[in-house]
């Protein structure tokens, strides 16, 4: 099996038929395309996955990830591959931001924030309430000031479905092994279009009146950089699945490229902040950006 994502290719050195690996990869890697090895197009950047002592070796045209064996949890393998690809995306000129994104076909809004701030829930609510399309729910690929792709599987709890979105969670089928929901099951349209970013919004879901704010340039750079590549928070840091740890080193050139992407995004769109409860935040985002 070979996986292609925005010109970045994943190749497996040995036959891989792990149950659930496809869905796990589909969740963690943006806009993947599965192809037999002999049909896979050439790519400027490769991630090669092999069996051996845990390691991530970095070269000019990609990297080689080795995992202990092919019997480990498919979600673990997918997480490791996705984190290795963060470096590949940086070298290909993309920025991968922990965020959700929706579009009306002409422009996008990117929703970022801490885990639990409501990024995915608000993105889905915007799509269901106002007919917008989902571009990303967790990792958004950004090229300059445009959204070019993102992960699509929806990780929503039964409580969020029932209480926040008014959907009977008992009738929603989840994709195994990642426990995700296909957007179509929630009547959410997925978009593969590339659209300019109209606004980047940092969310803080709270039981408080809706309030907009603006991050100063320096703070926005820090916040968006911190939510970029998985491995970039500490230098050097660790690439880890629940049961595997792989050492990773980000070069000065890679760090500079990532920071340049952040600065370009902040210069183009700035970064707003938005505090409030779900319903009012959804309406406020739509009115501010799309109405």
Secondary structure, DSSP 8 states (H G I E B T S, - for coil): -EEEETTEEEEESS----TTHHHHHHHHSTT-EEE-GGG----SEEEEEEESSSEEEEETTEEEEEES-TTS-HHHHHHHHHHHHHHHHHHTT-EEEEEEEEE-SSEEEEEEESTTSSHHHHHHHHHHHH--EEEESSEEEEETTEEEEE---B---HHIIIIIS---GGG--EETTTTEE-GGGGT-EE----EEEEEEEEEEE-SS--EEEE--HHHHHHHHHHTS-GGGGSSSEEEEETTEEEEE---HHHHHHHHHHHHHHHHHH--EEEEE-HHHHHHHHHHHHT-
